[in-house]
Amino acid sequence: MSMNLAEPILAQPEQRVVLEGVSWQQYEILLATLGDDFPNLRLSYLSLFHPFSEE
């Protein structure tokens, strides 16, 4: 009698694409365009504000 063990699932390396200069409106359009066609795709919007220093 032989036992069949499931092969381990190896994690794929994470891949990133950084889009700079994208407005919030453009980001929402991108989300709507991609829709549910890419269930493993994770999108994030990062907006950094740097206050001007007064000297």
N, C-alpha and C positions, 0 to 999 in steps of 0.2 A: 504494500500500500504506500503510495507516494503522496506527499502533501504539496499542494501548489500554493506558494506564497505570492501575494500581489507584489509587483515591483514597486519600489518606493517612488513617489513623485518628487522630482527634484525641482526646487524653486528656480524660476527663471530670473536672471538678473534684471533689476529695474532699469527701465529706459526712460529718459526725460527729454522733453523738448521745452525750451524756454522761449516764449514770445514776449518781446519787450515793446512797450509803446502801444499796448492794446487797451482801448477804453473799456469801461464796464459794458457799454452797449455792444461793442464788438464781441466781447466775451459771451454775452447772452446770445448773440447771433450764432456764434460758434457752437454753443451748447445745443441750440435748437437745430442747427444743421446736422450735427452728429447724431442727435436723437438717441435712440436705444440700440443703434447698430453696433456699438462697441461696449458691451457690458462690463468689460474689465478695465476700461479706460477711466482714469480718475483725473479730473481737472480741478485746478485751484487758481484763484485769483488773488494776487498779492499786490497791495497798493501801499507804498510807503510815502509818507509826507515828511519833509524835512523843513522845519521852520527856519526862516531866515534869521540870522543873528544880527542884532543891531549893535554897531560899534561906535 
